[in-house]
């Protein structure tokens, strides 16, 4: 069944919002002072992001492709697998979805944002923060997104996995969970320009005394590095398949 661009854009928006609510929501539960999950550890965050990708792909994959990531959208378009005429609409929808998800998350956790005095913990619930230098951050985001997109292309297009409904989406969720657990130390990670940029914009507008700076000098890295990694990953997939 063919769905209109408007319907697919709405699905991309909702799917990206869900990703932010589940992924950044897990960070908020771990890092914001006074929550039930306070200081419960990185594995909770990894699970949040893994499921945060898996659920939208299960919900909207048959409708919009559930790209929920401008890096994926651009990677497909550059390699001739997605129409350029729809790229801007998809990316705008993804960015709006990320912002709406972060605004909803802020509303849900507002009392705990007010209790939290550590500015890095507040920013960390919105966007990535490099643990090392900027070059290391770029490398981490590049290779993380490369593996994410390459894995997604092979998993979701596998004829063997398509014979069992939902198994590909489940595998994708485990892929994201493992990427966050294994390669997330240097940056967070982002692996998705909308996931970082949308919430960073929201962070810059948050009415919180202790929020600190939004670190805009770093913000280009979790946008550019994932796009570059995705383009190369899709190109390699095309060469192999």
C-alpha positions as MATLAB code, in Angstrom:
seq = 'XXXXXXXXXXXXXXXXXXXXXXXXXXXXXXXXXXXXXXXXXXXXXXXXXXXXXXXXXXXXXXXXXXXXXXXXXXXXXXXXXXXXXXXXXXXXXXXXXXXXXXXXXXXXXXXXXXXXXXXXXXXXXXXXXXXXXXXXXXXXXXXXXXXXXXXXXXXXXXXXXXXXXXXXXXXXXXXXXXXXXXXXXXXXXXXXXXXXXXXXXXXXXXXXXXXXXXXXXXXXXXXXXXXXXXXXXXXXXXXXX';
ca = [
       0.000    0.000    0.000;
       1.293    3.467   -0.899;
       0.924    6.195    1.712;
       0.978    9.919    1.014;
       4.060   11.971    1.835;
       2.080   13.796    4.532;
       1.174   10.549    6.291;
       4.735    9.274    6.065;
       6.096   12.552    7.413;
       3.766   12.364   10.410;
       4.972    8.815   11.067;
       8.586    9.990   10.917;
       7.760   12.776   13.361;
       5.993   10.495   15.843;
       8.630    7.786   15.494;
      11.472   10.209   16.231;
       9.549   11.606   19.206;
       9.216    8.071   20.596;
      12.942    7.506   20.121;
      13.674   10.642   22.159;
      11.156    9.806   24.874;
      12.523    6.286   25.369;
      16.223    7.029   24.819;
      16.660   10.417   26.432;
      14.013    9.388   28.943;
      16.293    6.605   30.132;
      19.113    9.144   30.534;
      16.801   11.425   32.520;
      15.766    8.533   34.763;
      19.411    7.739   35.525;
      20.898   11.244   35.751;
      18.237   13.535   37.198;
      18.264   13.843   40.968;
      15.459   12.124   42.868;
      14.075    9.849   40.138;
      13.302    6.186   40.803;
      16.136    5.195   38.483;
      18.706    7.677   39.800;
      22.275    6.346   39.354;
      21.031    2.985   38.035;
      23.730    2.846   35.367;
      24.559    2.808   31.690;
      22.810   -0.454   30.826;
      19.432    1.151   31.533;
      20.304    3.883   29.041;
      21.417    1.349   26.423;
      18.133   -0.532   26.759;
      16.158    2.702   26.487;
      17.767    3.636   23.183;
      17.581    0.097   21.815;
      13.866   -0.172   22.463;
      13.447    3.468   21.447;
      14.551    2.531   17.937;
      12.902   -0.885   17.794;
       9.359    0.263   18.646;
       9.055    3.016   15.988;
      10.491    0.651   13.364;
       7.859   -1.936   14.298;
       5.118    0.709   14.275;
       5.994    2.723   11.190;
       8.428    0.644    9.146;
       5.720   -0.530    6.707;
       4.414    3.044    6.314;
       7.347    5.467    6.149;
      10.324    3.148    6.416;
      10.825    4.457    9.968;
      14.098    6.104    9.078;
      13.726    8.432   12.129;
      17.253    9.659   11.435;
      18.410   12.339    8.941;
      21.695   10.461    8.525;
      19.798    7.416    7.275;
      17.601    9.565    5.017;
      20.589   11.317    3.441;
      22.607    8.118    3.202;
      19.811    6.474    1.235;
      19.255    9.524   -0.986;
      22.926    9.987   -1.871;
      23.075    6.355   -2.933;
      19.919    6.495   -5.034;
      17.681    4.538   -2.649;
      15.397    7.390   -1.572;
      13.935   10.260   -3.658;
      15.627   13.639   -3.148;
      12.238   15.323   -3.533;
      11.183   13.867   -0.148;
      14.430   14.326    1.794;
      13.741   17.799    3.191;
      10.221   16.882    4.348;
      11.513   13.763    6.108;
      14.340   15.631    7.835;
      12.062   18.465    8.973;
       9.587   15.905   10.336;
      12.357   14.060   12.174;
      13.725   17.271   13.684;
      10.295   18.446   14.803;
       9.605   15.023   16.279;
      12.862   15.122   18.231;
      11.997   18.553   19.629;
       8.451   17.545   20.550;
       9.721   14.391   22.240;
      12.213   16.417   24.273;
       9.573   18.979   25.265;
       7.298   16.164   26.451;
      10.220   14.629   28.339;
      10.921   17.951   30.029;
       7.290   18.153   31.135;
       7.389   14.609   32.522;
      10.629   15.114   34.456;
      10.213   18.811   35.315;
      10.329   18.397   39.129;
      13.566   16.422   38.822;
      15.136   18.896   36.414;
      14.558   21.550   39.080;
      16.277   19.387   41.726;
      19.327   18.654   39.568;
      22.257   21.031   40.025;
      24.769   19.334   37.698;
      24.533   21.148   34.350;
      26.170   18.260   32.488;
      23.471   15.887   33.710;
      20.766   18.240   32.474;
      22.395   18.649   29.050;
      23.039   14.897   28.914;
      19.289   14.242   28.991;
      19.029   16.282   25.797;
      22.196   15.966   23.737;
      25.570   14.299   23.526;
      28.582   15.555   25.491;
      32.107   14.520   24.469;
      34.102   12.731   27.152;
      37.302   13.346   25.163;
      38.332   15.879   22.540;
      36.304   16.862   19.484;
      38.306   14.669   17.106;
      37.628   11.620   19.266;
      33.965   12.600   19.322;
      33.877   12.738   15.522;
      35.528    9.335   15.196;
      33.112    7.763   17.690;
      30.024    9.219   16.018;
      31.282    8.303   12.547;
      32.025    4.645   13.256;
      29.004    4.212   15.517;
      26.646    5.475   12.812;
      28.475    3.502   10.130;
      27.835    0.278   12.061;
      24.260    1.282   12.867;
      23.320    2.011    9.262;
      25.256   -0.908    7.764;
      23.661   -3.265   10.270;
      20.196   -1.831    9.685;
      20.506   -2.165    5.908;
      21.502   -5.824    6.062;
      19.140   -6.778    8.892;
      15.976   -5.097    7.610;
      16.551   -6.169    3.995;
      17.514   -9.769    4.790;
      15.264  -12.251    2.984;
      15.982  -14.806    5.706;
      14.867  -12.509    8.531;
      11.797  -11.266    6.661;
      10.312  -14.758    6.860;
       9.814  -14.276   10.612;
       7.717  -11.211   11.414;
       9.423   -8.769   13.787;
      12.744  -10.583   14.125;
      14.604   -7.991   12.050;
      13.237   -5.134   14.138;
      14.168   -6.995   17.326;
      17.686   -7.516   16.001;
      17.917   -3.809   15.165;
      16.961   -2.961   18.731;
      19.742   -5.197   20.040;
      22.158   -3.570   17.597;
      21.383   -0.091   18.942;
      21.512   -1.320   22.535;
      24.940   -2.866   21.938;
      26.261    0.205   20.129;
      25.304    2.409   23.085;
      26.729   -0.042   25.615;
      29.956   -0.700   23.709;
      30.768    2.452   21.743;
      28.794    5.083   23.632;
      31.505    6.035   26.105;
      33.201    8.806   24.100;
      30.089   10.850   23.256;
      26.807    9.526   24.565;
      26.273    8.553   21.671;
      24.098   10.434   19.141;
      24.301    8.446   15.857;
      21.444   10.632   14.643;
      21.540   14.367   13.818;
      17.896   14.921   14.806;
      18.334   13.073   18.106;
      21.111   15.511   19.066;
      20.206   18.792   17.372;
      16.474   18.884   18.145;
      16.876   18.319   21.896;
      19.881   20.691   21.995;
      17.640   23.445   20.620;
      15.081   22.624   23.313;
      17.831   22.678   25.967;
      18.814   26.188   24.887;
      15.258   27.326   25.648;
      14.692   25.460   28.923;
      13.688   27.753   31.811;
      16.165   26.217   34.283;
      18.629   28.112   36.447;
      21.153   25.239   36.556;
      21.042   24.088   32.941;
      24.402   25.585   31.920;
      25.484   26.031   28.298;
      24.177   24.077   25.306;
      27.732   23.557   23.953;
      27.008   24.790   20.426;
      30.704   24.710   19.500;
      30.500   20.903   19.586;
      27.020   20.593   18.053;
      28.190   20.200   14.434;
      30.016   16.933   15.178;
      26.940   14.787   16.042;
      25.368   16.156   12.854;
      28.184   15.856   10.308;
      29.872   12.659   11.535;
      26.697   10.505   11.472;
      25.795   11.754    7.989;
      29.259   10.856    6.675;
      29.176    7.447    8.352;
      25.720    6.695    6.969;
      26.594    7.644    3.393;
      29.587    5.329    3.380;
      27.640    2.505    5.050;
      24.832    2.583    2.471;
      27.405    2.759   -0.338;
      29.162   -0.338    1.024;
      25.823   -2.145    1.353;
      25.044   -1.398   -2.314;
      28.477   -2.629   -3.383;
      28.038   -5.903   -1.515;
      24.412   -6.584   -2.391;
];
